[in-house]
Amino acid sequence: MDRPDDLRANDPSTIGKPGDPLMDPKTEPGYILLGLGLVTFALAVIAAANDLMGWMAISLAICVISVVGGLAWVLYERGRMKDVMRHTPRRVPPRLRRLWRSSDGA
């Protein structure tokens, strides 16, 4: 017998723990892209300070592309993990749900 979603949200087996999103290896490319965006922004600031406008434009373009891509990746995977957690049986411990779900090819 399924319980309503509002009760399931308060169930301790479905409440996430701090750091759970970082444990999902499928979000790593998103965080790498966000880091690349931060580094290229710093390079753009350095290039602007040294009056290298061509390098600044290139760095800013890479920064914008990597930050937008990284945010999109992380938010997509966050939504995917919410769907996995919502459709996973309760008897599977929360920390093992990721492994259980990823082993069936999803």
C-alpha positions as CSV (number, residue, x, y, z in Angstrom):
1,M,0.0,0.0,0.0
2,D,1.5,3.3,-1.1
3,R,1.6,6.3,1.2
4,P,0.8,9.8,0.0
5,D,3.8,11.9,-1.2
6,D,3.4,14.4,1.7
7,L,4.0,11.6,4.3
8,R,6.8,10.0,2.2
9,A,8.6,13.4,2.2
10,N,8.9,13.2,6.0
11,D,10.0,9.6,6.1
12,P,13.6,9.3,7.5
13,S,14.5,6.8,4.8
14,T,13.9,9.4,2.1
15,I,15.4,12.5,3.7
16,G,18.8,13.3,2.2
17,K,21.9,13.8,4.2
18,P,24.5,16.6,3.8
19,G,26.9,15.7,1.0
20,D,24.6,13.2,-0.7
21,P,24.7,15.1,-4.0
22,L,28.5,15.0,-4.0
23,M,28.5,11.2,-3.6
24,D,26.8,10.7,-7.0
25,P,29.7,10.3,-9.5
26,K,27.4,11.3,-12.3
27,T,27.5,15.0,-11.1
28,E,31.3,15.2,-11.2
29,P,31.5,16.6,-14.8
30,G,29.1,19.4,-13.7
31,Y,31.3,20.3,-10.8
32,I,34.4,20.1,-13.0
33,L,32.8,22.5,-15.5
34,L,31.9,24.9,-12.6
35,G,35.5,24.8,-11.5
36,L,36.7,25.5,-15.0
37,G,34.3,28.5,-15.1
38,L,35.8,29.8,-11.9
39,V,39.4,29.4,-13.2
40,T,38.6,31.0,-16.6
41,F,36.9,33.9,-14.9
42,A,40.1,34.5,-12.9
43,L,42.1,34.4,-16.1
44,A,39.7,36.9,-17.7
45,V,40.2,39.3,-14.8
46,I,44.0,38.9,-15.1
47,A,43.8,39.4,-18.9
48,A,41.7,42.6,-18.4
49,A,44.2,44.0,-15.8
50,N,47.0,43.5,-18.3
51,D,45.0,45.1,-21.2
52,L,44.8,41.8,-23.2
53,M,41.3,42.2,-24.5
54,G,41.4,39.3,-26.9
55,W,42.4,36.8,-24.2
56,M,39.8,38.4,-21.9
57,A,37.0,37.8,-24.5
58,I,38.1,34.2,-25.0
59,S,38.3,33.5,-21.3
60,L,34.9,35.0,-20.7
61,A,33.4,33.0,-23.5
62,I,34.8,29.8,-22.0
63,C,33.7,30.9,-18.5
64,V,30.1,31.5,-19.6
65,I,29.9,28.2,-21.5
66,S,31.4,26.1,-18.7
67,V,29.3,27.7,-15.9
68,V,26.0,27.3,-17.9
69,G,26.9,23.8,-18.8
70,G,28.0,22.9,-15.3
71,L,24.8,24.3,-13.7
72,A,22.7,22.5,-16.3
73,W,24.5,19.2,-15.6
74,V,24.2,19.5,-11.8
75,L,20.6,20.5,-11.9
76,Y,19.6,17.8,-14.3
77,E,21.4,15.1,-12.2
78,R,19.7,16.5,-9.0
79,G,16.3,16.1,-10.6
80,R,17.2,12.6,-11.8
81,M,18.3,11.6,-8.3
82,K,15.0,12.9,-6.8
83,D,13.2,10.7,-9.3
84,V,15.3,7.7,-8.4
85,M,14.7,8.3,-4.7
86,R,11.0,8.7,-5.2
87,H,10.6,5.4,-7.1
88,T,13.0,3.3,-5.1
89,P,11.5,0.8,-2.6
90,R,11.7,1.7,1.0
91,R,13.4,-1.4,2.2
92,V,16.6,-0.5,0.4
93,P,18.8,1.6,2.7
94,P,19.1,5.2,1.5
95,R,22.9,5.1,1.1
96,L,22.6,2.0,-1.2
97,R,19.8,3.3,-3.4
98,R,22.3,4.9,-5.8
99,L,24.2,1.7,-6.2
100,W,21.1,-0.4,-6.5
101,R,19.6,2.0,-9.2
102,S,22.8,2.4,-11.2
103,S,23.4,-1.4,-11.4
104,D,20.3,-1.9,-13.6
105,G,21.6,0.3,-16.4
106,A,19.6,3.4,-15.6
